[in-house]
Amino acid sequence: MNGAANEGERRRDERLATLEARRAVIVRRGRRALLAKVLADGTATADDVRAAIALPDGVDPRCLGAVPGPLAAAGLIALDGYQRTARPERHASVIARWRLADADAARLWLTANPDVPDPPVPDGEVGAWLFPPGESHATAATVAGH
């Protein structure tokens, strides 16, 4: 792999880590949804995760891009190919399809990582719980550099 590709992967991984850190509750829910879907049906896509997750107002769904990586790295899921999205707002883009790789490990992960309640919204500010106090409220697009 060339240096530009390595740099691109490094930047992607850094941005996904930032999204995960700032949206830990949402990303955990996405991972739970992905694992539940692959356990039930054998495969799942980002469309399945997006359909299962209610995002707070103003939260860009691209934060769910942080969902599959660690599950794949842990051997719970594996890439099963690509398909066109069914979501019209995604304009028929190509998305990854994931398959179940280890059902027992997936069930253990779900047990060890239960859903957690939303933190209280400080001062009635929508989406404020997504960011640590004192940090700017960047959107997923600005975090991802778009």
N, C-alpha and C positions, 0 to 999 in steps of 0.2 A: 504494500500500500504506500502511496506517495505521501510526502509531507503535508500537502494541502488537504488530503483526505483525513490524515491523522488529526490535523488542526481542526477540521470541521467536526470530527467526532468528539474531540475534546470540548469544543464549544457547545455542541449539542448536549453532551453529558453534564456539563456545568450548568446550563440553563434548566435542564430537567431536574437537577438536584435543587436548584433554587425554587422552581415551581413546587416540587415536593415538600420542601421545608416550609414554604409559606402557605401551602394548602394541604397540610398533612391529613386533616380529617376527610377532605374530599378525595384525595388520592387513595387513602385506605378504603373508603367506600367503593371507589372504582376497582381496586384490586379484589375486594370481596365480591363485587358484581361479576367481574371477569371469571374468577374461580368458580362461583356458583353456576355460571352459564356453561363453562367447560365441563364441570362435573355432571350437569344435567343433560347436556346435548353433545358433548365431545369436542365442540369447537366454539369459538366466540371471536367477535371483532370489536373494534372501537364503537361501531354502531350499537352493539348490544350494551356496552358499558354506558354509553351516552343515554340510551333509553332507560337505564336503570337508576341513573343518578340525577337527582334534582339539584341543580346548581343555584346558589344564591344570585339575586339580581346583580348584574355587573361583572360576574365571573366568566371569563372567557373559557369555553370548553377545551381549549388547547392545553389547559393545565392537566387534562387527563392523559396527555402524552407520556406522563411520568408513570403511568400505571403498569404496563407489562414488563418493562426491563428487569427489575429485580426478581419478578416471578419466573421469568425465563432463565436468568442467571442462577437461580436456586434450583432449576430443574423441574419446576412444577408445571410449566407450560413450555411448548416448543412451537416455533414458526411452522405453519402448515400451508403456506402459500399466501397469495394475494387475491383480492377481489375488489370490485367496484363498490363504493359505499351506496347505501340505499337512502341516505339522507340528502334531500334536494339541496340544502344549503351548502353541501360539500361538493356540488357540481360534478358528480360521478368520479371523484378522485379515487385513486387506488389505495386500499388500506390493507394492513396485515390481518391474516386470519391465524388464530392461535389454536392449538390442540392441547388436550390434556396429556401431560407426560408422566405424572406420578399422582394418582388419585389419593393414596394414603397421605403423602406429604401435603397435598392441597388441603385435605380435611384438617390435618394438624395445623397448618397455617391459619385456616379460618378460626379454629379454636383458640389459637394463641393470639389472634389479632381481631378481637370482637369490634363491632361498630362502637363508636364513641359519640356522645351527644355533641351538638354544636356548642362552642363556647358562647357565653352571653355576648350580645352585641353592645359594645361600650357606647354610651351616650346616644343610642339609637342610630348610629351610623351604619348603614347597610354595607356589609362586606368588611368592616373594620377588623373583625376577628381573623381575617386572612393574613394580616401582617403584624409583625411585632410592633409594640409601641414605639413611636418616634420615627418609623420608617415611612418613606413615601408610599403612596398607594398606586404603584405601577400596575398597569394591566398586563395580562399575559403577553399581549402583542409587544409591549415595550420591553418586558423581560426577555422575550424570545428574539428581540431585535427586529421585529417586523414593522 
